[in-house]
Amino acid sequence: MVDKKGEPSKAAAKAWYLKGVIYASLDTSKNEKFKALEANPFPIAVEAFKKSEEIDKGKTPYFLTDAAGLPILDTNVKVNLANSYYMQAAKEFQDNKDYEKAFMYVDKTIQLYPDTVFLNPAGVFFAPQAKKWDKSIEWLTEYLKKGGKSSDAYVMLFSAYRDDKKDNAKALEVIKEARTKFPNNTDFAKYELNLYITTKQYDVAKNMVETDLKANPNDKEALFLLGELNKEMKDAEAAKAAYTKALAVDPNYFEALASLTDLYWLDAKVPKDSMGKLGISKDDMAKRQALDKQYVEKLKIYLPYLQKCEKLEPDNINILYQLMNVYTDLDDQANLGLVKKKLKRLGEDVD
């Protein structure tokens, strides 16, 4: 590998490369005799490949030939070796649910061939399942630097910074870049707004939503986010107005409808909760009657929104249970029977 002067010989790059192939082959071999030749061959293989690259500097496209004498490109050799590790990683991940072992194999994959095809699943799936958040960040950052175009990479990178690292500034940086790269991905705007709300940056959140609405007044997602912001700020009427505008744009926008429905339930819940605090005195009975009347009126406002939710998601069990409670309180036996029948059909145990 060195000449008489101690410098790399003409064949040094190839010699180091062959050493890398040999030790990687020992590491991937199923032959126990071969595996017994070296207890930990992988680091040796990686170091040998690195030495070869340092000496050759990418000048030589191949060092090996097949049985027919045809060249085997360096990239093909490394891809094949990396694939062998990746297949083992996938098996441990999917079949055995051994996420630590799967991570170990995918780490070897990346060390051998840090291509976007491996970096993305490694950072999105393998590292997070093994709770290796630093590696997830490292691999996904490298993936995006190399031109990766998967939106999932941004989602996981955002989650790693926000949830594990508790670094809201970095999480915000990631999600802003994601919104630039994927302007039609409405989830990213929600993530950004949620970050502002979590950190109580209400003015910034409002400015973000208003900027979006100025660009497109009929942006249903921005209207929905405005509703969410107003709800967080305890302005129920402003939230209702925003959700209503979003539904005017898209009457089948379930998220907006569900949030609007929840607000009308909160209105009905006020007299209902007040009734629960009353005793059995004559005055309390009179108060209960008045509150019950208010409750019924509020339920009649709430019910049409809940029924619309059911039309959009007819098998949503939570909605059906809410309907069952409303029909019970309104003593609507006909509709109550229909809802119970539907719940039983969906496997629920109801009387």
N, C-alpha and C positions, 0 to 999 in steps of 0.2 A: 504493500500500500504506500510505501515511501521509497524515494530513490536514495542514492548514496549520500546526498547532501541533507537528507532528512526531510525533503520536500515531498508533497504528494506525487507519486509516480504517474505515468501516463494512464495506467490502468487502475489508478486508485478509486476513481468515481465508480467504475464498474465493480471493483472488488467490494467496496462498501455496500453497493447496491445488492450484490449477490448475498452478502452477509445478512442484509435486511430481509431478503426473500427467504433465506434459509431459516432464520430465527422466527419469522412470522409463520412459516410453514410448520415449524415445531409447535408453535402456540396454537395453531388451528387444527393440527393433526389429531386424529382419533386413535392413532397407533400408540399404545402405551410405551412401547420401546423407544419410540422417537421422543415422546413427551418426557421420558425419564432422563434424556440427555441434558436438559437444562430446566431448573426449577421455575425460573421466571424469564422466559425468552422475549416477551413482548417489549419491555423497555430497551432491550438490546437491539431489537429489530427497528424500533422507532429511531434510536440514536444512530444506527447504521444508515438508514434512509436519509436522515438529516445531514450526516457527514457527506454522503454522496451528492446531495443537492448543493451543499456549500462549495464543494470542489467543482462540480460540473456546471453549476449556475444555469441549468436549463438548456445547455447546448445540445445534449444528446437525447433524441426522442425515445430511444430504446436501448436496452442493454441485453435483452434476452431474445432468443428466437425459438420458434416452436420446432416440432419434429421434422417439419418440412423445410426448415431453414428460413421461414418467414418471420419478420420482426413482430415482437409483441410489445406494443407501445407501453411506456412507463405508466401512463394513466390507466390503461386496461389492467395492468398487474395490480396496481393499488386499488382500483375499483373492485376487482374480484376479491382481493383480501378484505377490503372494507365490507363488502357485501356478506362475506362469510361471517364476520362478527355481527353485522346488523341482523342477519337471519336468526342468529342465536339470541340476540337481544329481543327480537320480536317474539320468539318462542317463549322466552322467560316472562315477557310482559303479558302476552295474551293467554298462553296455555297454563303457565305455572303461577302467574300473579306474583312472581318474585321480582319486585321492582328494583331492589338493590342490585341483584345480579344482572337484570336487564340494563340498568344504568352502567354497570361495569363494562358490559359488552359494547354498548353504544358509545361510551367514552373512548374505547379502543378504535371504534369505527371512525370517530371524528379525528383522533390523533393521526390515523393513517391517511384519511382523505376528507378534509374539512370542506366538503362541497355543500351547496345549498340543499341538495336532495336529502342529505343526512342531517344537516344543521337544524332545519325546521322541525321535523318530528322529534329530534333529540331535545330541543328546547321547549317544545309545546307539550310533549307527552312524557317522555322518559325521565327527564330531570325533575319536573314537578311531582310526579308520582313517587319518586325517591326522596322528595323534600330537599333536592339539591338546587336551591334557588340561585345561588351564585353562578352555577354552571348554566342554568337556564338563561339567565341574563347574558352571560358571556356568549353562549351559542346563538341566541336570537339576535344579539347586537351584531355579531359577525355575519349572520344570515342576511340581515337587512343591509349591512355595509356592502355585501357582495351582490346586492341587487334583488334580494328575495322579495316576492310580491304577495305573500300570503297575509291576509288580514289577521289570521289567528296568531301570528307572531306578535303583532301589536297588542292583542288582547292579553296574551300571557305575560308579555313584558310589562304591561301596565299593572296587571295583577301582582306580579312579583315585587314591583317597586312599592305599590300601594299597600298590599296586604302583608307581605313578609318583611320588607325592608322599612316599612312605615315612612317612606320617602315620598311625600306628596308632591314635592317640587319636581322630582324626576318623573313621577307618574304623570304629572300634568304635561311635562315636556313630551313624553311618549304619545299621549293621547292627542295632543295638538298636531303632532306630525302625522298621526294616523288619520285625523280628520282631513288634513291636506291631501294625503295620498288616496283616501277613500271618502270623497265628499258625499257619496250616496249611501254610506253605511250609517244609518240613523242611531245605531247603538253607541257609536263613539261620542256623539253629542250628549247622549244620556250619561255616559261615563264621566264626561267633563263636568256636566252640570252637577252630578252626584258628588263629585270631588269638591266643588265649590260649596255645596250645601253642607257636606260633612265638616268642612273647615269653617263654616258659617261666613263665607265670603258672598253674602247675598247681593251686594251691589255689583260685584263682578259677574255673578250668575245672571242677574237681570240684564246687565249690559250685553252679555253673550247672546241671550235669547232675543232681546230687542234688535240686535244687529242682524240676526238670522231672519227675523220677521220683516225688517226693513228691506232686506234683499228680496224676500218672498212672503208677502202678507198672508198667502194661502198655504203656507208650509204647515201641514197638519202636525208634523213632529215637533216643530218649534212651538206651536200652540199648545201641544200636550206638555212640553217641558215648562212652558209658562204656567200652566195649571199646576204642575208638580211644585214649582217654585213658590207659587202663591199658597199652596196647601201647606208647605213647610213653614211659611211665614205666618200661618194661622189666619190667612185672609180667604175664608171659604167661598165668599161670594165672587171674588175675583177669580178664584180657581174654577168655580162652576162656569163662569163666563168664558174662560179660556178653553175648557173642555168642550163646551157647547159649540164654540167656533170651530174647533177641530172636527167635531162631528158634522158640522155643516159642510165642511170640505169633504169628509168621508163618513157617511152615516154608519158604515160597518167597521169603524175603527174601534176595535174591542177594548184596547187599553184605555182610551179616553172615556169610553162608555162605562167601563168598570170603575174607573176612578170617580167619575161623576156620580155613579150609583152609590158608591161608598159614602160620598158626602151627604147624599139625601138620606142614607141610613143613619148617619150621625145626627142629622136633624131629628129623625124619628126617635132616636135613642134617648134624647134629652128628657121628654116627658115620661118615657118608659122607665128610665133610671130613677126619676123623681118618684114615680109610683112605688117603686121597690123600697123606698126609704120611709114610706108612710106606715103608721100604725093602724089600729082598728077603732080609734075613737070616732065619734060622730063627725067632728070637723075633718078628720083625716079621710073618712069615707066620702065626704062631699068633695074634698080636694081630689080624691082618686077619680071620681066621676068626671070632673072637669079635665083632669090630665088625660084620662082614657080617651075622651073626645078629641083632644089635641093629638094624641098618639095615632088614633085611627085616621085623622085627616093627613097627618104626616106620612103614614103608611100608604095612603092612596096616591100621594105624590111619588113616593119611592117605588111602588110596585111596577108601574109601566117601564121604568128603566131596568129593573131587575128582569122583567119578562123579555125585554129586548136582548138582554145579556143571554138569556136562555136560548133565544132564537139563533143567536150567533154561535153559541157553544152549547148545543142541546144535551150533550152528555157530560157537562161539567158538574161534578157531584157537589161541589161547594155551593154553586148557584142553586142547585135543586134543593139542598138543605135550607138555604136562605128562603127560598120560595115556600117550602113546607112550613117554616116558622111564621112567615107572614100570613099564609092562608089559615094557619091555626089561630093566630091572634085576631084575624078578621072573621073567623068562624065560617070560612068558605069551604064547605065540606066537599063540594063537587071537584073543585080544582085541587084541593088537598088530596083527594083520592087518586087523581091522575098523577100527581107528583110522586106519591108513595109507590104507585104501580111502576113508574119509570125508574125510581131508585131500586126497587126490587129486581127489575130487569137488568140493572147494572151491577147486581150482586150485593146490594146494601141490605142490611138487616133492619127493617123498619116495621112497626106495627101496622 
